[in-house]
Amino acid sequence: MDFLNGYKGESDNDKRQAEIWHHRMDSTVEALSKKTNVPDSLMNAMLAAHQNAKRAWFNLERGKDGQKRKGPSADFDDGFTAEDVALCKKEAAAADKVNEFVSETLPAETITTELRNNGALINEGTYVLITGDPTMPTLSVKARSNMANSNTEVSFRLKIEYRRDNRQDENFFPANGAKRIKANKNWDIDFGGNIRGGKATLYCDYGTKKDTVIFHIRGTNPTEQAVRDHIASQGYGIWFFTRLIRQESNFRQFNSGRRHTERNNGRGCPNWGMPHGWGLMQLDLLDGGQRPTAQELWNWKANIDRGYLFLNGEKRRMVNTHFSRKLAIIQQWNRRNQKDSVEAHADQTEGLITYSHANSNYFTHDFGRTQQGTNKSFIDATWIKNYNGSSRPGGRGGYYYDIERTDQQCAPYWIIYNLNNNNHNYVEAVSNRAE
């Protein structure tokens, strides 16, 4: 206690320092007296020195002139003595010995990271699953200290990343900054409605120590009935919609397999198809050149919702515009050439479905006849093909149902382009699928 070595008691500042140290020594002795592992000899010596120093501290507070810094002097008219300083030093030395003993016998604080999924401990490299609902794993983390009343503050942050093909997805939880809590307290990780998978890295900062836990999040495929229930609940009433899903992904949002691996194309990773398709609907290049979001890769409901919007949005508008233009050409020809009007194309069977030159239940174009029996409209066939891309062999554009003409003087005629530029009949493939 260097303060006592230089104490003169000549100024208000000296008296103020004496008050501060008096209060500090009282607090220190009170705290140390509650320790249970201190030998009696050390504890008794400290308590005796504390009792003997009480009057001495009051004298130091009154300084050389024997007057308190503020207010009248109460009991002592004389100033402090060298004996007063010695008694205060003795108390401080006795407290130091007790404190040294306590410090040497206390174990150093150790902190370990405990990451759990629904209560079960997650080890490095563990695989945890998004449920088929889908919901994220129920993750919680704790910095466990060997000291029950630890005041150490820790911070956590979780990064989830997925990198494959054209994906460079990376998300942090919390999104901004780290979660700060006391040791031995739980942090239940809040994903805020986000469904994410891939490589997960938990960053832990304990001040003097940093730690990471790397694990993996994988998806669980919904049942076929769950997909159908979602489609019904959303009112997605297009007759070929489930056939199209079966053709695109066979009702698989994620890859199947026997075991999980760290590879980003393994079991539980998003179902990928050429050239850049993802999930149940094989979402690729969408409206306005957009790519599917990370949510649509890991949340099968979001994947279906976006696929339906794409089919019933941009793809439907393209078909609508196509037939508006073609029917205008046909109508103009028929008005000018009533004896040589354009005839409808004969029925065409693709797989299990027969298509006809007839009105569609999903478009307002008037083909002059209604669908018969189980037959479907050529407009629907055109819509189906357009989801996969309206091309034809040779690389030119090729809507399924189109018109051609030799020259402007000849009558236009309806023609079917059922093959794409890979010589694949997508309409037949979808039409062959079960509902």
C-alpha positions, 0 to 999 in steps of 0.5 A: 500500500504505497499510499501509506508510505508517503502519507503526510496528512497535510492536505485535503487530498491526503485525507480524501485518500485515507477515506478511500483506502479505509473503505477499500480495506473494510470491503476487502476484509469483509469479502475475504472473511467469507472464504471457507478454505483459509487457515485459522491462523491467517484468518484470525491475524487479519481480523485482529489487525482489522479491529486494531486499525479501526481507530488508526484509520479515523486518525488518518482521515483527520490528518496532521491537524486532527480535523476531518476534511468536512465537518467538525472533528468528533472524538480525536483532537490530536493528529495521526501518529506513526503508530496509526500508519503502522497499524493500517499497514499491518491490516493491509499486510494481513489481508494481502496474505489471506488474498494470496492464499485464496488466489493460489488455491483457487483453480484457474477458470476454464471454459468449454463450448457446448453446442446442442441440437434439441438437447443432444450434444453436437461434436465437431463434424456432426450432421444435424437435419432440417425437418421435413416440415421444414424447420431448422434444427433446435440449436443452443450453445453455452460457454460452460465455466468450471466456476458456477458464478463466473462473470466472464462474458462470451460472444457467439456467432454462427455462419452457414455457407453452401458453395456448389456450381453457381452458389456462393451462399453465406449467412450469419446468425445473428445477422449483425454482430455477435451474441454476447452472454455470460458464461454458463448461460444458454443462447437459443439460436434464432434463425428468424424463419430462415431455412439454411443448410451447408457447412456451419461454423460456430465462432466462440470468443472468450476474450483471451481464448477463441474457439470454433465448432464446425458441423453440417446441416442437411435437409430432409425430403418431404413426403409426397403427400406433404407436397400434395397437401401444400399444393392444395393448401395454396390453391395451385390447381394446374392439372399437370403441376404434380406431373411436372414436379415428378418429371423435374425431381421425382418429388426430391428437394434433396439428394438421397443416399445412405450416409452424409458426407462433407461434400456439397453434392451428398445426401441431404444437399439440394437436388441439383440438375443440369444446367443449374437447376435446384430442388423439387422444381429444378429452379434455374434462370427465373424471371428477369434473369434471377437465380433461386434464393438460398431459402428456395434451395433449403425450404421445399415449400419456398421452392414450390411457391417460386416454381409455381409463380414462375410457371404461372407468371413469366412462362404463362405470359410468354405462351399467352403472347405467343398465341395472341400473335399467332391467332391474329395472323390466322384470323387475318388470313381467314378474313381475307381467304374465307374459302381457304381458311386455316385448318386445325392440327390433328390430335397429338398423343404425348405419353398418356395424354392426347392433346387437341386444337381446343380451348384451354381452361387456363387461357382466354384464347378462342380456338373455336372448340372445347376439350373433349373427354380427357383430351387437353389443349395444345395450349397446355402442351405449349405451356408445359414445354415452355417451362423447360424452354421452347427450343427445337432441333437446330437451336431455333425457337420452337413453341410446341404449337406454332404456325408456319407458312412457305411465303406470305402468299401461301396459307399458314398452317399449324405445326407441332414442335415437340422436340427441343434442341436436345431432341428431347420430348419434354411434353411426352416425358411430363405427360407420361408421369403419374399425377 
